[in-house]
Amino acid sequence: MIEVLQFIAAATFGGLEKAFVELTNALADHARVTALIPRGAEYRHRFATWVPVIELKSHPTRHNPLLWLELRRLLKARNPDIIHTHSAKAAELVDLVNRDRGFVHFATKHNDRKESIFNSLPLVSTVSEKGLASVCPQKNGKIWVIHNGVNVEPVERGPLPEIFTMLAVGRLDVIKGFDQLIKAVAGLDFPFCLRIVGEGPERLRLEKGIRALHLEGKVFLEGFREDIHQMMADSHLVVISSRREGGPRILPESLFYAPMLISTPVGMVPEILPPDFQCGLADMRWKITDVCLNYARYQRLFTQIADRERNNFHLPVIARKYLNVYAEILDTTSSSRESAQTEENNHQS
């Protein structure tokens, strides 16, 4: 059984960190997996009881020599078959301390921004085709596309609310486009409720925007919630209004739980949703209105999409894809080392 060290360098809890925890737990059913996380991580308690968790003691900044030394010593002591990093910060830290060590480093890129670290690594995966396009692979490197998976849980399905209810989920950050979504719903000419789940630095500005548009009682900032999947099932429409995204994670979750989804064309959205379910932020008001007026048609089409696509996002399916990549990497690495040893022996002879 292979030894895998899963490393993420973010301490806050959001969609990326949730995906990291769930993938680590799923992989631990088939490999010896250890989670490496920064000190004070908000998600420490979310790992399965059978997953060993190592919490770094040093301050988790890229430029902390004490962190470099701690990470270097830890890798030497653990000696994993593969170090699997998630996002740029973790990839940069491992690349820095691994330059003369030779550990197998496999890095997953969770967005489609240009980040130079992934251009310098030979083994990379992305969570969307757009993410793939943002990486310039090394000459002898390899890149895989593996979407984020969904850990399916039961929800109660009952009648939808009488009022047209929309749900948006994500960190309250400019990149999520919630400011523009709020402006879009302000122009709707039918009764509605918009619930935005998440926390972040934009809360005060969003609250101010809600008051300025007199949307109190219509738009609600719900904060952090543990029942997002149930909230999806209880809403007429899930809306992704992001300006940029890696996944987004809400897309595959909606395939399992939501009656309907529309999204800006970010991340893997164009890979999964046809044009009728995509729109720009400038057209969000029009698209929401059209969905409301033609709800039965949209729901029928979305159900067909979800039935066709959701099985590809089951977490066990995604975990198996990663395990297959690990096996491929280790097989290739072993063959390369054997070839190099043979050449060295022939040279000495």
C-alpha positions in Angstrom: 0.0 0.0 0.0 1.5 3.3 -1.0 2.3 6.1 1.4 0.8 9.5 0.4 1.3 12.8 2.2 -1.6 15.2 1.4 -0.5 18.8 2.1 -2.5 22.1 2.0 -1.1 25.4 3.4 -4.4 27.3 4.0 -5.7 27.4 7.6 -9.2 28.8 6.8 -12.1 26.6 5.8 -13.8 27.0 2.4 -14.6 25.0 -0.7 -11.0 24.1 -1.4 -10.3 23.0 2.1 -13.6 21.0 2.2 -12.5 19.2 -1.1 -9.1 18.5 0.5 -10.6 17.0 3.6 -13.1 14.8 1.8 -10.6 13.6 -0.8 -8.1 12.7 2.0 -10.7 10.8 3.9 -11.8 8.9 0.7 -8.2 8.1 -0.3 -7.5 6.7 3.2 -9.7 3.8 2.4 -7.2 2.6 -0.2 -3.8 4.0 0.7 -1.8 5.0 3.8 -2.7 8.7 3.7 -1.5 11.4 6.1 -2.8 14.9 6.1 -0.3 17.8 6.6 -1.9 21.1 7.5 -0.9 24.5 9.0 -1.2 25.2 12.7 -4.6 26.4 13.8 -6.4 25.0 10.7 -10.2 25.5 11.1 -10.9 22.1 9.6 -8.7 20.0 11.8 -11.6 18.2 13.3 -13.2 17.2 10.0 -10.8 14.4 9.1 -11.8 10.8 9.6 -10.6 9.3 12.8 -8.4 6.8 10.9 -6.5 9.6 9.1 -3.3 10.7 10.8 -3.1 14.5 10.9 0.2 16.4 11.3 -0.1 20.1 12.2 2.9 22.3 11.3 4.1 24.3 14.2 5.9 27.1 12.3 4.1 30.2 11.1 2.6 29.3 7.7 4.1 31.9 5.4 6.0 31.2 2.2 9.0 33.1 3.4 9.5 31.6 6.9 12.9 29.7 7.1 11.7 27.9 10.2 8.8 26.5 8.2 11.1 25.4 5.5 13.3 23.6 8.0 10.3 22.0 9.7 8.9 20.8 6.4 12.2 19.5 5.2 12.8 17.5 8.4 9.2 16.1 8.3 9.5 14.9 4.7 12.8 13.2 5.5 11.2 11.5 8.6 8.0 10.4 6.8 9.6 9.5 3.5 6.3 9.2 1.6 6.0 7.6 -1.8 4.2 10.7 -3.1 3.7 14.2 -1.7 0.4 15.6 -3.1 0.1 19.3 -2.7 -3.0 21.4 -3.2 -2.9 25.0 -4.5 0.1 27.2 -5.2 1.3 28.0 -1.7 1.7 24.3 -0.7 3.3 23.5 -4.1 5.8 26.4 -3.7 6.8 25.3 -0.2 7.4 21.6 -1.1 9.2 22.6 -4.3 11.5 24.8 -2.3 12.5 22.2 0.3 12.5 19.3 -2.2 15.0 20.6 -4.8 17.8 18.4 -3.6 15.8 15.6 -2.0 14.1 13.9 -4.9 10.7 13.1 -3.3 7.9 12.5 -5.8 5.9 15.7 -5.9 2.4 15.8 -7.5 0.6 19.1 -7.4 -3.1 19.9 -7.9 -4.1 23.4 -9.2 -7.5 24.4 -8.0 -8.0 27.6 -10.1 -7.4 28.8 -13.7 -5.2 31.8 -12.8 -1.7 32.1 -14.1 0.6 30.7 -11.3 4.2 30.1 -12.4 4.9 27.4 -9.8 2.8 24.9 -11.8 4.8 25.6 -15.0 8.0 24.4 -13.2 6.6 21.1 -11.9 6.6 18.0 -14.0 3.5 16.3 -12.4 0.4 18.5 -12.2 -3.4 18.0 -12.1 -6.1 20.6 -12.5 -9.8 20.5 -11.6 -11.1 21.8 -15.0 -10.1 22.2 -18.6 -9.7 25.9 -18.1 -7.2 25.1 -15.3 -5.4 22.9 -17.7 -5.1 25.7 -20.2 -3.5 27.9 -17.6 -0.5 25.6 -17.2 2.5 25.5 -19.6 3.7 21.9 -19.0 7.4 21.0 -18.9 8.8 19.2 -21.9 8.7 15.8 -20.2 6.0 16.6 -17.7 2.4 15.5 -17.6 -0.9 17.1 -16.6 -4.2 15.4 -15.7 -7.7 16.9 -15.4 -9.5 15.5 -12.3 -12.6 17.2 -11.2 -13.6 17.7 -7.5 -15.8 15.0 -6.1 -19.0 15.1 -4.0 -19.4 13.1 -0.8 -23.1 12.3 -1.2 -25.3 12.6 1.8 -29.1 12.2 2.3 -31.4 15.2 2.1 -35.1 15.5 2.6 -37.1 16.5 -0.5 -40.4 18.1 0.0 -42.4 20.8 -1.8 -40.5 23.9 -2.7 -41.3 27.2 -1.0 -44.2 29.3 -2.4 -41.9 32.2 -3.1 -39.2 31.8 -5.7 -36.1 31.0 -3.6 -32.5 31.3 -4.9 -29.3 30.1 -3.2 -25.8 31.3 -3.7 -22.8 29.8 -1.8 -19.2 30.9 -1.4 -16.7 33.0 0.5 -17.9 36.6 0.6 -15.2 37.8 -1.7 -15.2 40.1 -4.8 -14.3 37.2 -7.1 -17.6 35.5 -6.2 -19.7 38.3 -7.8 -22.3 38.5 -5.1 -22.4 42.3 -5.4 -23.5 42.0 -9.0 -26.0 39.2 -8.2 -27.6 41.4 -5.6 -27.9 44.2 -8.1 -29.4 41.8 -10.6 -32.1 40.5 -8.3 -33.0 44.1 -7.3 -34.5 44.5 -10.8 -36.7 41.4 -10.6 -40.4 42.2 -10.9 -41.7 39.1 -9.1 -41.5 38.0 -5.4 -38.3 36.2 -4.6 -35.9 35.3 -1.8 -32.1 35.2 -2.2 -30.0 33.4 0.4 -26.2 33.8 0.3 -24.2 31.4 2.4 -20.7 32.1 3.4 -18.4 34.5 5.3 -15.6 36.7 4.2 -14.2 40.2 3.8 -17.0 41.6 1.6 -19.8 41.1 4.2 -20.0 44.7 5.3 -20.0 46.0 1.7 -22.7 43.5 0.7 -24.8 44.4 3.7 -24.5 48.1 2.7 -25.6 47.2 -0.9 -28.6 45.3 0.3 -29.7 48.3 2.4 -29.1 50.7 -0.4 -31.3 48.7 -2.8 -34.0 48.2 -0.1 -33.7 44.5 -0.3 -34.0 43.8 3.4 -36.4 40.9 3.8 -35.5 39.6 0.3 -31.7 39.1 0.3 -30.2 37.4 3.3 -26.5 36.8 4.2 -26.8 33.5 6.0 -23.2 33.2 7.2 -21.5 29.8 7.5 -23.9 26.9 7.3 -23.4 23.1 7.7 -26.7 22.2 5.8 -25.9 23.6 2.4 -27.0 20.4 0.6 -30.4 20.6 2.3 -30.6 24.3 1.4 -30.0 23.4 -2.2 -32.8 20.9 -2.2 -35.1 23.5 -0.6 -34.4 26.2 -3.3 -35.9 26.7 -6.7 -32.6 27.8 -8.2 -28.9 27.7 -7.3 -26.9 30.6 -8.8 -23.1 30.8 -9.4 -22.2 34.4 -10.0 -18.4 34.1 -9.9 -16.1 36.2 -11.9 -13.5 33.4 -11.8 -13.5 29.9 -10.4 -11.4 26.8 -10.3 -14.2 24.2 -10.1 -16.6 25.5 -8.9 -17.5 23.0 -6.3 -21.1 24.1 -6.2 -21.6 22.8 -9.7 -21.2 19.1 -9.0 -23.0 19.4 -5.7 -25.9 21.0 -7.5 -26.1 18.0 -9.8 -26.9 15.8 -6.8 -29.1 18.2 -4.7 -30.5 21.2 -6.6 -33.6 21.3 -8.8 -31.9 23.9 -11.0 -28.7 25.7 -11.5 -27.4 28.6 -13.6 -23.9 29.9 -13.7 -21.5 32.4 -15.2 -19.2 30.5 -17.6 -16.3 29.9 -15.1 -14.1 27.0 -14.4 -15.5 23.7 -15.6 -19.0 25.1 -16.1 -18.7 25.1 -20.0 -17.7 21.4 -19.8 -20.9 20.4 -18.0 -23.7 22.9 -18.6 -25.1 23.8 -22.1 -25.4 27.5 -23.0 -29.0 27.8 -21.8 -27.7 27.4 -18.2 -24.9 29.9 -18.5 -24.9 33.7 -18.6 -22.7 36.7 -17.9 -23.1 38.9 -14.8 -24.6 41.6 -17.0 -27.4 39.2 -18.1 -28.1 37.6 -14.7 -31.4 39.4 -14.2 -32.7 38.4 -17.6 -31.7 34.7 -17.1 -33.2 34.5 -13.6 -36.5 36.0 -15.0 -36.5 33.5 -17.9 -35.9 30.6 -15.5 -38.8 31.7 -13.3 -41.2 32.1 -16.2 -40.2 28.8 -17.8 -39.3 26.8 -14.8 -40.8 23.5 -15.8 -38.8 23.4 -19.0 -35.6 24.4 -17.4 -36.1 21.9 -14.6 -36.7 19.1 -17.0 -33.6 19.9 -19.0 -31.5 20.3 -15.9 -32.7 16.9 -14.5 -31.5 15.3 -17.8 -28.1 17.0 -17.4 -27.8 15.9 -13.7 -28.8 12.3 -14.5 -26.2 12.1 -17.2 -23.3 13.8 -15.4 -23.6 13.2 -11.6 -22.1 9.8 -11.5 -18.8 11.2 -12.8 -18.5 13.3 -9.6 -19.1 10.7 -7.0 -16.2 11.0 -4.5 -15.2 7.3 -4.7 -14.9 7.7 -8.5 -12.7 10.8 -8.1 -10.6 9.1 -5.4 -10.0 6.1 -7.8 -8.8 8.5 -10.5 -6.2 9.9 -8.1 -5.1 6.5 -7.0 -4.7 5.5 -10.7 -2.5 8.6 -11.3 -0.4 7.8 -8.2 0.2 4.3 -9.6 1.1 5.7 -13.0 3.5 8.2 -11.5 5.2 5.6 -9.3 5.5 3.1 -12.1 7.0 5.8 -14.4 9.4 7.0 -11.6 10.5 3.5 -10.8 11.2 2.7 -14.5 13.1 6.0 -14.9 15.3 5.2 -11.9 16.0 1.7 -13.1 17.0 3.1 -16.5 19.2 5.7 -14.9 20.9 3.0 -12.7 21.4 0.8 -15.8 23.1 3.6 -17.7 25.3 4.4 -14.7 26.4 0.8 -14.4 27.1 0.6 -18.1 29.2 3.8 -17.9 31.2 2.4 -14.9 31.8 -0.8 -16.8 
